[in-house]
Amino acid sequence: MATTLGEKIYRLRREKGLSLEKLGELTDSSKSYIWELENKNPPRPSADKIGKIASVLGVTPEYLINTGQSEPNASVVDEAFFRKYRNMDDSTKEKIRQIVELWGDEKK
């Protein structure tokens, strides 16, 4: 079943417990702009806005605009994480690597 951009934003925003106002704040958008994306057909967001919204919602921009994919799969979530990871400072990256190392040691 095809899912529109607006339906995806609405569902993911609700799953994360974000209000229209909070998602707008986190993406440098207004509450009314987020509402329009969710309810206006077809919405016409800029690539920059789609990127910001996808980042906050933990998915890729490609997932949001691809109407053929209704649920984000593991690769979408992983790609969104890696995009965030690439932009982190070195000390944060090191902490994440240490955590992953600890998890790996628990399995032994």
SVG drawing of the C-alpha trace seen along z (x, -y; Angstrom):
<svg xmlns="http://www.w3.org/2000/svg" viewBox="-5 -29 43 45">
<polyline fill="none" stroke="black" stroke-width="0.4" points="0.0,0.0 1.4,-3.4 1.9,-5.9 2.2,-9.6 4.8,-11.9 2.2,-13.5 1.1,-10.1 4.6,-9.1 5.5,-12.3 2.3,-12.1 2.8,-8.5 6.5,-8.9 5.9,-12.2 3.1,-10.5 5.3,-7.4 8.0,-9.7 5.5,-11.6 6.2,-14.9 3.6,-17.6 3.4,-19.6 4.9,-22.5 7.9,-20.4 8.7,-18.9 8.5,-22.4 10.9,-23.7 13.4,-20.8 13.4,-21.3 13.4,-25.2 9.8,-25.1 6.5,-26.5 3.7,-24.4 1.5,-25.3 4.2,-24.3 4.4,-20.8 0.6,-20.6 0.6,-21.5 3.1,-18.8 0.9,-16.2 -2.4,-17.4 -1.9,-19.2 -1.8,-17.1 0.7,-17.2 3.0,-19.0 6.0,-20.8 8.8,-20.8 12.4,-21.7 15.1,-19.1 16.6,-20.9 13.3,-20.6 12.9,-16.9 16.4,-16.3 15.8,-18.0 12.5,-16.3 13.9,-12.8 16.8,-13.3 14.6,-14.2 12.2,-11.3 15.1,-8.8 14.6,-7.9 16.2,-8.8 14.9,-11.5 14.6,-8.8 12.2,-6.9 10.0,-9.9 9.6,-10.7 9.3,-7.1 5.6,-6.4 6.2,-2.7 7.5,-2.0 5.0,-2.4 7.2,-1.2 10.9,-2.0 13.0,1.2 16.2,1.8 18.4,0.4 16.4,-2.9 16.9,-3.2 20.6,-2.2 21.3,-4.8 19.6,-7.5 21.8,-6.6 25.0,-6.6 24.2,-10.0 23.9,-11.4 27.0,-9.6 29.1,-11.1 28.2,-14.6 29.1,-13.9 32.2,-15.2 35.1,-12.9 34.6,-12.5 31.0,-11.4 32.0,-8.9 34.6,-7.5 32.0,-7.0 29.7,-5.2 32.5,-2.9 33.3,-2.1 29.7,-1.2 29.6,1.1 32.8,2.7 31.2,3.4 28.2,4.9 30.4,7.2 32.3,8.3 29.1,9.4 28.4,12.0 31.6,13.8"/>
</svg>
